[in-house]
Amino acid sequence: MGSDASAAPLVVSFGELLIDFVPTENGLSLAEAPAFKKAPGGAPANVAAGIAKLGGKVAFIGKVGDDEFGRMLAGVLESNNVDVSGMTFDKNARTALAFVTLKMNGEREFMFYRNPSADMLLTPEELDRKLITDAAIFHYGSISLITEPCRSAHIEAMKIAKAGGAILSYDPNLRLPLWSSAEAAKEGILSIWNEADIIKVSDEELMFLTGEKEVSEKVARSLWHDGLKLLLVTRGEDGADYYTNSFGGHVDSFKVKAIDTTGAGDAFVAGLLVRAAADPSILEDEAKLKSTLRFACAAGAITTTERGAIPALPTPDAVLALLAKEAAI
């Protein structure tokens, strides 16, 4: 345990890991696409790979099928230096699949094959409790809340992490087609809202959760809860807004040629969490937080310049190069 890497604070990311099938040509519907390329997907898995690529210590907890795709996904995470010892493999269910269309502007639409998929079948008994207890930050989404038994596993994992002193990080990552209704999605996402220390939502998710038609500080702060340390509203190429108990503000993103926005929000979260794990004081120090969020925005921007999520996630050098280039302008 003497090396720096093993002594580094651990981030544990919990949730779904699946195969994204991405069209080989942009701007076509699923029906029109001539071919699809398979890519590892699932927001919590992307975040884990993003943290590892940025030099952080990270583990992923989730369930895949005991099939070729499931083994491939575990292998991809492992090859990206993610600890997969907390992953489980289901002999009776398949790894989830998602077909993703890329519109001309790089934005996405989804069609899912999960009925049920292995990620939905993780049970509380299968959780690696020691790994969760060791986490400095425990990160999760909301897709794992949709069905039992995974919902119970998710809630139990949050309790273990909180008892172990972890910072809880939540990116709801709304995927409406997976919920039975918009109302169920809103209710499910908000059901664990008050447990989180850090919450990141997109501008669209903010409007969905509040019912408002525009994004403002007043709208964002309507979602504030007493235990929250940081609320982030990401605004795509327009950067991100940040709110804490004592201050709030905005950071700009970076102008890049976006090809595929898949994984950009996950890269942003990875950039934030890798810095927050190393120095939790960024949550109270506005100058440090702004610098961290610029780093996170740069990570997100770089990710949009390549297809797929995990292959496009940046190294620290790539992020620092973009920050330096911007500073020189």
Phi, psi and chi 1 to 4 in degrees:
 res  aa     phi    psi   chi1   chi2   chi3   chi4
   1 MET       -   12.8  -70.9  -64.2  -75.0      -
   2 GLY   -77.0  -19.9      -      -      -      -
   3 SER   -74.3  158.0   77.2      -      -      -
   4 ASP   -60.9  -40.5  -71.2  -16.8      -      -
   5 ALA   -61.5  -42.6      -      -      -      -
   6 SER   -72.2  -25.2   63.6      -      -      -
   7 ALA   -84.6  -13.4      -      -      -      -
   8 ALA   -64.0  150.6      -      -      -      -
   9 PRO   -64.1  138.2   -4.7   12.8      -      -
  10 LEU   -91.2  133.5  173.3   68.5      -      -
  11 VAL  -105.4  131.6 -179.4      -      -      -
  12 VAL  -112.8  125.4  172.7      -      -      -
  13 SER  -108.7  132.4 -167.8      -      -      -
  14 PHE  -121.4  136.7  172.1   94.2      -      -
  15 GLY   144.8 -142.0      -      -      -      -
  16 GLU   -92.8  147.4   67.6  -77.0   -3.8      -
  17 LEU  -136.6  123.9  174.3   54.3      -      -
  18 LEU  -147.5  177.3   54.8  133.3      -      -
  19 ILE  -100.4  124.5  -58.1  -85.8      -      -
  20 ASP   -92.4  131.0  -76.9  -20.0      -      -
  21 PHE  -102.8  112.8  -77.8   96.3      -      -
  22 VAL  -108.8  131.3 -174.2      -      -      -
  23 PRO   -60.4  148.5  -16.4   26.2      -      -
  24 THR   -78.2  -12.0   50.7      -      -      -
  25 GLU  -126.6  135.9  -73.1  178.9   38.6      -
  26 ASN   -73.5  158.2  -80.6   17.1      -      -
  27 GLY    81.1    8.9      -      -      -      -
  28 LEU  -113.0  150.8  -61.3  174.7      -      -
  29 SER   -71.0  167.4   69.7      -      -      -
  30 LEU   -57.0  -39.8  -73.1  175.2      -      -
  31 ALA   -67.2  -33.5      -      -      -      -
  32 GLU   -83.5  -22.1  -66.5  164.1  -24.3      -
  33 ALA   -60.1  128.9      -      -      -      -
  34 PRO   -74.6  -27.9   24.8  -30.9      -      -
  35 ALA  -160.3  160.6      -      -      -      -
  36 PHE  -127.2  144.7  -64.2   88.7      -      -
  37 LYS  -108.6  134.0 -172.0  178.6  171.6 -169.8
  38 LYS   -84.5  141.8   71.0  177.6 -171.4  -58.2
  39 ALA  -144.0  142.8      -      -      -      -
  40 PRO   -63.0  141.6  -12.9   25.3      -      -
  41 GLY  -146.5 -174.2      -      -      -      -
  42 GLY   105.0  115.6      -      -      -      -
  43 ALA   -54.5  -48.1      -      -      -      -
  44 PRO   -62.8  -32.8  -21.5   33.7      -      -
  45 ALA   -70.2  -40.1      -      -      -      -
  46 ASN   -60.4  -42.6  -65.7  -19.1      -      -
  47 VAL   -61.0  -44.2  169.2      -      -      -
  48 ALA   -59.7  -47.8      -      -      -      -
  49 ALA   -63.4  -37.2      -      -      -      -
  50 GLY   -62.9  -42.5      -      -      -      -
  51 ILE   -64.3  -44.6  -69.9  167.3      -      -
  52 ALA   -62.5  -42.5      -      -      -      -
  53 LYS   -64.9  -28.8  -87.4 -162.7  165.7  175.6
  54 LEU   -86.6    7.7  -70.6  170.1      -      -
  55 GLY    92.5    8.1      -      -      -      -
  56 GLY   -86.0  166.2      -      -      -      -
  57 LYS   -97.8  122.9 -177.3 -177.2  176.9 -172.2
  58 VAL  -148.5  146.7   62.2      -      -      -
  59 ALA  -126.8  149.8      -      -      -      -
  60 PHE  -115.3  135.0  174.5   76.9      -      -
  61 ILE  -120.4  124.6  -68.3 -179.9      -      -
  62 GLY   179.5  178.6      -      -      -      -
  63 LYS  -125.4  137.1 -165.4  175.1 -156.5 -178.7
  64 VAL  -126.5  171.7  -70.4      -      -      -
  65 GLY   -73.0  151.4      -      -      -      -
  66 ASP   -81.9   66.5 -169.0    6.5      -      -
  67 ASP  -139.2  178.0   51.7   38.7      -      -
  68 GLU   -60.5  -39.8  -72.2 -147.0   12.0      -
  69 PHE   -67.1  -42.9  -77.3  159.2      -      -
  70 GLY   -61.4  -45.1      -      -      -      -
  71 ARG   -66.0  -37.2  -64.6  -75.5  169.2 -168.4
  72 MET   -62.4  -43.3  178.7 -156.1  109.7      -
  73 LEU   -63.9  -44.7  -70.9  169.4      -      -
  74 ALA   -59.4  -40.7      -      -      -      -
  75 GLY   -64.3  -38.7      -      -      -      -
  76 VAL   -63.9  -45.7  167.3      -      -      -
  77 LEU   -62.7  -44.3  -72.4 -174.8      -      -
  78 GLU   -62.0  -41.4 -149.8  163.8   -0.2      -
  79 SER   -68.5  -18.9   68.3      -      -      -
  80 ASN   -95.8   16.7  -79.4  -74.0      -      -
  81 ASN    68.8   29.8  -62.9  -44.6      -      -
  82 VAL   -94.3  134.5  175.3      -      -      -
  83 ASP   -72.6  117.9  175.6  -10.1      -      -
  84 VAL  -109.3   18.2  -65.0      -      -      -
  85 SER   -65.1  -19.6   61.6      -      -      -
  86 GLY   -92.8    4.5      -      -      -      -
  87 MET   -80.9  148.0  -81.9 -176.6   68.5      -
  88 THR  -125.1  158.3   49.8      -      -      -
  89 PHE  -123.5  127.5  -63.0   84.3      -      -
  90 ASP   -98.4  124.0 -165.0  -55.7      -      -
  91 LYS   -76.8  -16.9  -69.1 -159.1  180.0  -48.6
  92 ASN  -108.8   -3.7  -59.1  -49.2      -      -
  93 ALA  -133.4  151.0      -      -      -      -
  94 ARG   -85.4  158.1  -67.6  -81.7 -173.6 -131.5
  95 THR   -66.5  139.3  -58.6      -      -      -
  96 ALA   -66.6  149.8      -      -      -      -
  97 LEU  -124.4  146.5  -51.4  177.9      -      -
  98 ALA  -135.1  128.2      -      -      -      -
  99 PHE   -95.2  127.0  -74.8   81.9      -      -
 100 VAL  -118.5  123.7 -172.8      -      -      -
 101 THR   -95.6  140.9   61.5      -      -      -
 102 LEU  -105.9  116.7  -68.3  173.5      -      -
 103 LYS   -75.8  175.2  -67.8 -175.6  -95.2 -175.2
 104 MET   -58.6  -30.7  -76.6  -45.6  -82.3      -
 105 ASN   -88.6    8.9   63.4   -4.2      -      -
 106 GLY    86.4   -6.3      -      -      -      -
 107 GLU   -74.2  163.8  -73.6  -64.0  -24.3      -
 108 ARG  -121.6  155.1  -59.0  154.7  -61.4  161.2
 109 GLU  -128.8  151.5  -73.6  172.9   -1.9      -
 110 PHE  -122.9  146.2  -64.9   87.6      -      -
 111 MET  -133.9  122.7 -176.3  165.9   80.0      -
 112 PHE  -105.9  146.4  -67.2   91.7      -      -
 113 TYR  -117.2   97.8  -76.4   70.5      -      -
 114 ARG  -149.2   86.1  -64.5  169.2   85.4 -121.4
 115 ASN  -145.8   80.2   53.9  -31.3      -      -
 116 PRO   -87.8  155.3   31.5  -30.5      -      -
 117 SER   -98.3  164.4   54.7      -      -      -
 118 ALA   -57.9  -36.5      -      -      -      -
 119 ASP   -61.2  -27.3   59.3  -71.3      -      -
 120 MET   -76.7  -11.9  -59.0  157.0   74.1      -
 121 LEU  -106.3   10.1  -57.9  174.4      -      -
 122 LEU   -64.6  133.4 -177.6   70.4      -      -
 123 THR  -109.1  157.3   65.9      -      -      -
 124 PRO   -55.8  -33.9  -25.7   33.9      -      -
 125 GLU   -66.0  -23.9  -66.0   70.5   36.8      -
 126 GLU   -86.4   -4.5  -70.5  170.1  -46.5      -
 127 LEU   -68.2  139.1  -66.6  171.0      -      -
 128 ASP   -85.4   92.2 -174.7  -29.1      -      -
 129 ARG   -63.2  -37.8  -72.1  163.2 -174.6  -89.5
 130 LYS   -64.7  -43.4 -177.3  178.4 -176.1  -42.5
 131 LEU   -59.2  -44.1 -161.1   55.3      -      -
 132 ILE   -67.3  -41.4  -60.8  168.4      -      -
 133 THR   -62.4  -31.6  -57.1      -      -      -
 134 ASP   -78.0   -8.6  -73.0  -13.0      -      -
 135 ALA   -70.7  133.7      -      -      -      -
 136 ALA   -80.9  -35.5      -      -      -      -
 137 ILE  -131.1  134.6  -62.8  178.8      -      -
 138 PHE  -117.3  117.6 -176.8   71.3      -      -
 139 HIS  -114.0  143.2  175.6   74.6      -      -
 140 TYR  -157.2  168.8   46.1   88.1      -      -
 141 GLY  -116.5 -151.9      -      -      -      -
 142 SER  -119.3  -11.2   70.5      -      -      -
 143 ILE   -63.2  -32.1  -71.4  170.7      -      -
 144 SER   -72.4   -3.2   39.5      -      -      -
 145 LEU   -93.6   -6.7  -65.7  170.3      -      -
 146 ILE   -71.0  -42.2  -62.7  173.8      -      -
 147 THR  -133.1  155.0   47.3      -      -      -
 148 GLU   -81.5  151.7  -68.9  -68.5    0.2      -
 149 PRO   -85.1   -3.7   31.3  -34.5      -      -
 150 CYS   -62.4  -34.7 -168.7      -      -      -
 151 ARG   -58.2  -45.6  179.0 -177.2  167.0   82.3
 152 SER   -64.2  -38.7  -68.5      -      -      -
 153 ALA   -62.7  -42.4      -      -      -      -
 154 HIS   -61.1  -49.0 -179.0  138.5      -      -
 155 ILE   -65.7  -39.7  -70.8  165.6      -      -
 156 GLU   -63.4  -42.7  179.3   66.3   16.0      -
 157 ALA   -62.3  -40.1      -      -      -      -
 158 MET   -61.9  -41.1  -77.0  170.6   58.0      -
 159 LYS   -63.3  -44.1  -75.5 -178.4 -175.8  156.8
 160 ILE   -62.0  -44.7  -62.1  164.8      -      -
 161 ALA   -63.0  -44.6      -      -      -      -
 162 LYS   -63.3  -43.3 -165.2  128.1 -162.7  161.5
 163 ALA   -63.3  -30.2      -      -      -      -
 164 GLY   -82.3   -0.1      -      -      -      -
 165 GLY    88.6   14.3      -      -      -      -
 166 ALA   -74.7  152.3      -      -      -      -
 167 ILE   -78.0  129.9  -67.5  168.8      -      -
 168 LEU   -96.9  125.2  -61.6 -166.6      -      -
 169 SER  -117.1  129.9  161.8      -      -      -
 170 TYR  -130.0  121.5 -176.2   23.2      -      -
 171 ASP  -121.6  100.4  175.4   -0.3      -      -
 172 PRO   -55.4  -36.0  -22.3   29.7      -      -
 173 ASN    53.5   62.3 -149.4   27.0      -      -
 174 LEU   -58.3  125.4  175.5   66.9      -      -
 175 ARG  -129.6   87.4  -65.2  -74.4  177.7  -95.0
 176 LEU   -54.7  -38.4  -94.9  180.0      -      -
 177 PRO   -60.5  -18.3  -19.0   27.9      -      -
 178 LEU   -85.5  -18.1  -67.3  178.0      -      -
 179 TRP   -92.9  156.8  -64.7   86.1      -      -
 180 SER   -69.5  -27.2   56.0      -      -      -
 181 SER  -161.1  165.9   65.9      -      -      -
 182 ALA   -62.6  -37.8      -      -      -      -
 183 GLU   -64.2  -42.3 -159.8   40.7   58.3      -
 184 ALA   -63.1  -37.7      -      -      -      -
 185 ALA   -64.5  -47.0      -      -      -      -
 186 LYS   -61.7  -47.0 -172.5  172.3  172.2 -179.4
 187 GLU   -63.0  -44.4 -162.7  177.8  -53.1      -
 188 GLY   -63.9  -45.4      -      -      -      -
 189 ILE   -62.6  -42.2  -73.8  168.9      -      -
 190 LEU   -78.1  -14.6  -66.7  175.6      -      -
 191 SER   -63.8  -24.9   69.9      -      -      -
 192 ILE  -116.7   11.4   58.4  166.0      -      -
 193 TRP   -54.6  -45.2 -165.5  -99.2      -      -
 194 ASN   -77.3   -0.4  -68.4   -6.7      -      -
 195 GLU   -88.0  -22.6  -56.4  -58.7  -43.0      -
 196 ALA   -79.9  147.5      -      -      -      -
 197 ASP   -92.2  -35.4  -60.5  -63.6      -      -
 198 ILE  -126.2  130.2  -62.0  171.3      -      -
 199 ILE  -128.2  132.7  -64.4  175.9      -      -
 200 LYS  -119.7  123.1  173.7 -114.4  157.0 -169.6
 201 VAL  -125.8  154.8  -71.9      -      -      -
 202 SER   -82.9  166.1   68.9      -      -      -
 203 ASP   -58.9  -39.7   41.8    9.6      -      -
 204 GLU   -64.2  -41.6  -75.0  179.6    4.7      -
 205 GLU   -65.7  -37.3  -71.9  162.6  -13.3      -
 206 LEU   -60.7  -45.2  176.8   64.4      -      -
 207 MET   -67.5  -38.3  -69.0 -173.6  -77.0      -
 208 PHE   -63.0  -44.9  171.5   77.2      -      -
 209 LEU   -73.3  -28.9  -68.8  170.0      -      -
 210 THR  -100.0  -17.6   58.7      -      -      -
 211 GLY    77.5    5.8      -      -      -      -
 212 GLU   -84.1  162.9  -61.4  -70.5  -17.2      -
 213 LYS  -102.3   -4.8  -62.2  -75.5 -178.2  -74.8
 214 GLU  -143.5  164.8   59.9  177.3   15.6      -
 215 VAL  -103.9  125.3  175.6      -      -      -
 216 SER  -150.7  170.3   67.7      -      -      -
 217 GLU   -62.2  -39.8  174.1  160.3    6.4      -
 218 LYS   -60.8  -44.6 -175.4  174.5  177.0 -134.1
 219 VAL   -64.6  -45.2  171.6      -      -      -
 220 ALA   -62.4  -45.7      -      -      -      -
 221 ARG   -69.9  -15.7  -71.7 -143.9 -178.1 -104.0
 222 SER   -66.2  -17.7   72.6      -      -      -
 223 LEU   -96.2    1.6  -71.9  174.8      -      -
 224 TRP   -65.5  143.5 -170.2  -96.6      -      -
 225 HIS  -129.5  159.3   70.7   79.6      -      -
 226 ASP   -59.7  -32.7  -75.8  -13.5      -      -
 227 GLY   -85.0   -4.5      -      -      -      -
 228 LEU   -72.9  139.1 -162.0   53.0      -      -
 229 LYS  -104.0  -31.1  -65.2 -173.7  174.2   74.0
 230 LEU  -153.0  128.0  175.2   63.2      -      -
 231 LEU  -117.3  126.4  175.0   63.1      -      -
 232 LEU  -118.1  136.7  -64.7  165.0      -      -
 233 VAL  -119.9  110.4 -178.9      -      -      -
 234 THR   -87.1  142.0   53.7      -      -      -
 235 ARG  -126.4   37.5  -53.6 -179.0   71.7  148.8
 236 GLY    60.7 -130.6      -      -      -      -
 237 GLU   -71.1   -8.2   59.9 -169.3   26.6      -
 238 ASP   -89.8    8.7  -65.4  -33.0      -      -
 239 GLY    90.4 -143.8      -      -      -      -
 240 ALA  -149.9  146.8      -      -      -      -
 241 ASP  -100.6  146.0  -57.0  -28.4      -      -
 242 TYR  -130.4  144.4   60.1   87.3      -      -
 243 TYR  -138.7  132.4  -56.1  101.3      -      -
 244 THR  -127.9 -175.9   73.1      -      -      -
 245 ASN   -60.4  -35.2 -113.5  -30.6      -      -
 246 SER  -112.2  -10.6   45.3      -      -      -
 247 PHE  -155.5  167.5   54.0   79.3      -      -
 248 GLY  -156.2  161.3      -      -      -      -
 249 GLY   177.4 -162.5      -      -      -      -
 250 HIS  -139.3  143.7  176.1   82.8      -      -
 251 VAL  -122.0  141.3  -70.0      -      -      -
 252 ASP   -81.8  156.3  -70.5  -33.7      -      -
 253 SER   -95.6 -158.8 -168.7      -      -      -
 254 PHE  -122.9  141.0  -62.2   80.3      -      -
 255 LYS   -81.4  114.7  -66.4  -74.1  172.9  -87.2
 256 VAL  -135.1  165.7  -67.6      -      -      -
 257 LYS   -86.5  102.0 -172.1  169.7  170.0   22.8
 258 ALA   -77.2  128.1      -      -      -      -
 259 ILE  -105.0  -38.4  -65.4  172.1      -      -
 260 ASP  -155.9  116.4  175.8    7.7      -      -
 261 THR   -80.3   -1.7   58.2      -      -      -
 262 THR   -55.5  127.0  -53.1      -      -      -
 263 GLY    84.9   -4.1      -      -      -      -
 264 ALA   -64.3  -44.6      -      -      -      -
 265 GLY   -64.6  -34.4      -      -      -      -
 266 ASP   -70.3  -37.4  -57.2  -35.6      -      -
 267 ALA   -66.1  -37.7      -      -      -      -
 268 PHE   -60.0  -48.2  174.2   89.1      -      -
 269 VAL   -61.4  -42.0  171.8      -      -      -
 270 ALA   -60.2  -43.9      -      -      -      -
 271 GLY   -61.4  -41.7      -      -      -      -
 272 LEU   -64.4  -49.7  166.0   69.5      -      -
 273 LEU   -71.2  -33.8  -63.3 -174.9      -      -
 274 VAL   -64.6  -35.7   78.3      -      -      -
 275 ARG   -76.9  -39.3  -71.3  -79.1  180.0   98.3
 276 ALA   -68.3  -34.1      -      -      -      -
 277 ALA   -66.3  -40.7      -      -      -      -
 278 ALA   -72.9  -31.0      -      -      -      -
 279 ASP  -149.9   87.5 -179.7    8.4      -      -
 280 PRO   -61.7  -15.1  -19.1   29.5      -      -
 281 SER   -66.5  -13.2   76.0      -      -      -
 282 ILE   -60.4  -22.3   66.5  156.6      -      -
 283 LEU   -73.3  -15.8  -59.5  174.5      -      -
 284 GLU  -113.9  -12.0  -78.8  106.8   43.3      -
 285 ASP  -111.1  110.7 -179.7  -37.2      -      -
 286 GLU   -64.2  -38.9 -172.2  167.0   11.4      -
 287 ALA   -63.4  -44.9      -      -      -      -
 288 LYS   -64.3  -40.0  -80.4 -175.4 -176.2  176.5
 289 LEU   -64.5  -44.1 -179.6   63.0      -      -
 290 LYS   -61.3  -42.2  -79.1 -168.1   92.0  150.5
 291 SER   -64.0  -40.4  150.3      -      -      -
 292 THR   -64.0  -41.3  -67.2      -      -      -
 293 LEU   -71.8  -30.6  -65.7  177.2      -      -
 294 ARG   -65.0  -42.5  -77.4  -75.2  -75.2  169.3
 295 PHE   -59.2  -45.2  179.9   84.7      -      -
 296 ALA   -65.4  -41.5      -      -      -      -
 297 CYS   -63.5  -39.3  -78.2      -      -      -
 298 ALA   -63.8  -41.8      -      -      -      -
 299 ALA   -61.3  -43.5      -      -      -      -
 300 GLY   -63.7  -43.7      -      -      -      -
 301 ALA   -62.5  -45.0      -      -      -      -
 302 ILE   -60.1  -38.1  -68.1  166.5      -      -
 303 THR   -63.3  -26.7  -55.1      -      -      -
 304 THR   -77.7  -10.3   68.4      -      -      -
 305 THR   -86.9   -3.2   61.2      -      -      -
 306 GLU  -132.5  159.1  -81.2 -173.4   52.1      -
 307 ARG   -75.1  151.7  -79.1  178.2 -167.9  -89.9
 308 GLY    78.5  168.2      -      -      -      -
 309 ALA   -95.7  -68.6      -      -      -      -
 310 ILE   -60.4  -43.7  -69.4  176.2      -      -
 311 PRO   -62.5  -26.4  -18.1   29.5      -      -
 312 ALA   -90.0   -7.8      -      -      -      -
 313 LEU   -65.3  137.6  -67.1  164.5      -      -
 314 PRO   -87.2  161.6   31.5  -33.8      -      -
 315 THR   -88.3  163.9   60.1      -      -      -
 316 PRO   -57.9  -37.4  -20.6   29.3      -      -
 317 ASP   -61.4  -41.3  -71.3  -10.5      -      -
 318 ALA   -64.3  -41.2      -      -      -      -
 319 VAL   -65.6  -46.5  176.7      -      -      -
 320 LEU   -64.7  -35.2  -65.1  174.3      -      -
 321 ALA   -64.2  -41.8      -      -      -      -
 322 LEU   -67.2  -40.3 -178.8   56.5      -      -
 323 LEU   -61.9  -42.2  -72.4  165.5      -      -
 324 ALA   -67.7  -39.5      -      -      -      -
 325 LYS   -62.8  -43.6 -177.4  177.4  157.1 -166.0
 326 GLU   -65.2  -41.1 -167.3   82.8    1.4      -
 327 ALA   -65.1  -28.2      -      -      -      -
 328 ALA   -79.7  -16.3      -      -      -      -
 329 ILE   -76.4      -  -68.0  169.6      -      -
